[in-house]
């Protein structure tokens, strides 16, 4: 025994009768193993200090050269030395305590991550250095190098735990793959320093917090009360049965933004006794993908959570994991197409569309003031604006004070979703601004009534059974240019208190094969729940007749037309098609249109009404009255459209302003000539002035 070394007290396994925590047991075990090796090193130093062979070499070099510190000699010493036998028994007893502890996070980690017994020993050696820093200082001495700073290494762990010179871990092992232990850089001749990931230490200490490296992209989701028609119980039952058979579950949750997909996942997970961690794949930095993937799945496995991927790279996240979790959700927007992967029990759940009565109850729950509004206001809010549950919550969070505030916020919430595919049009026109034949007035009335009443009507399951696809409302407006088709669309949107989006055909139609279909899919998927009216101006360019197939371009053009037919038939919203060339539109589209509105050129009485209104609003009622006879003459003699009349009066206003006087009929005559000339009509109008200079 080295000088100054005190004899160890006798110790047996029976002395561990008192319960001991896992981490305390780890420390005690490693201390016993370290003390045992220290005895061996002290014995080695005392027996070899007087050796004459290579006496001029430093002790540690002589030990290495002569293989004095061989694992076999060390093992024999442990068997022969009474103190070492006692320390071995002590270490074994603490090892049993680690395995049998009731709060066994350590054993759970080893089992869940699939680590070997050797890796478990290596982890204990590394943990001891983190739990008690003086032990780390001792490690340098135990490895035979008093000068180096202490840290655990694989070589040292192997000697402490009795594995000699055998390997305890590899890059393919569980501890490395799950980033439980990471190796720092070292010189080629040295064993690299090993360190335990701080998250693992916190987990073993009882923390359930997320890994700090995941805080930018991951969070727990609180399971708010589920809506009545959410399939929480049914999905939970199927998942539970699958888990009992040992099958991993991947659930595709398909629905619009803010439709409650993550909340539904959290409710299903809670039903199964688990928490839910949701990861926004759009917030994972590109260089961090492999590391973040490992750490997310590690956290889920260790804590028994369910996982939900959402954001822009869900399919990438689902494809990049080599470990199949018990329960994984993938949150997608329509159409929600995803490849099937062998080895999973897969299920697709489409979020149920909210019924008007459900929206009404949600408004009252999130915004109590809504309960004080009139029944008509409540009906308009719940039926006209088909918001998702998250959208209702968001609008309510803005603390609107009135029904008008809610309408404004609701319409603003949908804006921007179409990106470059559509442009928001202002809708300043009123119904009385339209000058159309009586028959067209009736069709517009019928169209507006159906647009308002359709939501409750299509919620009837019997009706939906008979019309499983055609729940949308499509109107085709045909007629010569300038007859009020776009204005009618603006009036319809204003009457319905909805936004109007003109679809940008230049951004939709693409010369490259397949791109038009992609743009159309994106357009209709985003517009489905926008609470807006779509206007396809110059619709004949998009809904044109299919042609005889002469080459591949004809074939793909016809395929795009067929695909558009399916999309327009499945579209659940309100859409208007405007065209100057009704004859060019494919008859298959026309058959799917229930409202065909023809806008003829205005007759003389309608033209006079337009002349009066435009002059009155731009020049004032006094000038309109002064020019009444001339306006009657213009309406009777010139078959101008409403757009031509508006533009003619606008030109006349600027001519009068340029001359520094009130509007005269001569200004109107010149403005009308210019407008007709711009339209390709070279005319000289002979109109008599009967009062325009007054």
Number of C-alpha atoms within 10 A of each C-alpha: 11 11 7 6 9 8 8 12 9 10 16 14 15 9 9 15 8 6 10 15 14 24 20 14 24 25 22 18 28 25 20 22 24 24 19 23 23 18 20 22 19 14 14 17 16 13 10 15 10 9 9 8 10 13 12 8 11 9 15 14 12 17 18 12 12 11 11 16 16 14 16 12 13 20 17 10 19 20 13 11 14 13 19 23 16 21 26 22 18 24 25 17 21 24 18 15 23 23 15 12 16 13 13 16 19 22 18 16 20 18 13 14 17 14 19 16 11 17 23 18 20 25 25 22 33 24 25 24 23 20 15 11 12 12 21 20 17 19 23 19 16 20 21 17 12 14 8 12 12 21 22 28 21 23 19 23 28 20 21 24 20 16 16 17 14 12 13 19 18 11 12 9 16 19 23 16 16 21 19 20 22 17 16 10 11 10 7 7 6 10 16 18 16 20 20 22 16 14 20 21 17 13 19 19 14 11 12 13 14 19 19 10 14 18 11 12 16 23 15 17 18 15 18 11 10 16 16 8 12 19 17 20 13 10 17 18 14 13 25 16 11 17 15 9 9 10 19 19 23 25 20 22 26 21 21 24 17 16 21 22 27 23 20 22 31 29 26 26 25 18 17 16 11 17 23 27 25 24 26 18 20 14 14 19 11 8 8 10 14 13 14 18 19 17 19 20 19 23 22 20 18 18 20 17 22 27 28 27 26 21 16 15 15 20 18 12 17 19 10 12 13 8 10 15 20 21 25 26 28 26 26 24 19 17 15 16 11 13 8 10 11 7 11 18 18 17 15 14 15 19 17 14 18 19 17 22 14 15 22 19 16 20 22 15 15 17 19 13 16 24 14 10 13 9 11 9 14 22 16 17 21 23 20 21 23 23 27 20 20 15 18 23 17 16 22 22 11 11 13 17 12 11 15 11 13 20 19 14 16 23 17 12 17 18 16 13 13 19 11 13 20 22 17 17 15 12 20 11 17 14 15 8 16 18 22 19 15 9 11 16 15 11 15 19 13 12 18 16 12 13 18 15 13 17 21 13 13 19 15 11 11 10 12 14 10 9 11 12 14 16 20 19 22 27 21 23 23 23 18 16 18 20 24 24 26 22 19 24 27 25 22 25 25 19 15 18 19 21 22 26 24 18 21 15 17 9 13 19 18 14 9 9 13 13 14 22 22 14 16 19 17 16 20 22 19 19 22 18 19 25 22 25 26 25 27 23 21 17 23 19 15 18 23 20 17 19 11 9 12 8 8 10 13 14 15 17 20 18 15 23 22 16 16 20 16 13 17 21 18 16 20 20 23 20 20 24 24 23 24 19 16 20 12 15 18 18 15 15 20 16 10 16 18 12 18 16 20 21 21 18 21 22 16 18 13 18 24 20 17 23 22 20 17 21 26 15 10 15 17 13 14 10 20 22 15 18 23 19 17 22 25 17 16 25 23 15 13 15 15 23 20 23 15 21 27 22 17 24 25 19 19 25 22 14 20 17 12 9 11 9 10 16 26 21 27 18 23 26 23 18 24 27 18 21 22 20 13 11 10 9 11 12 11 13 13 9 15 14 16 14 14 22 13 9
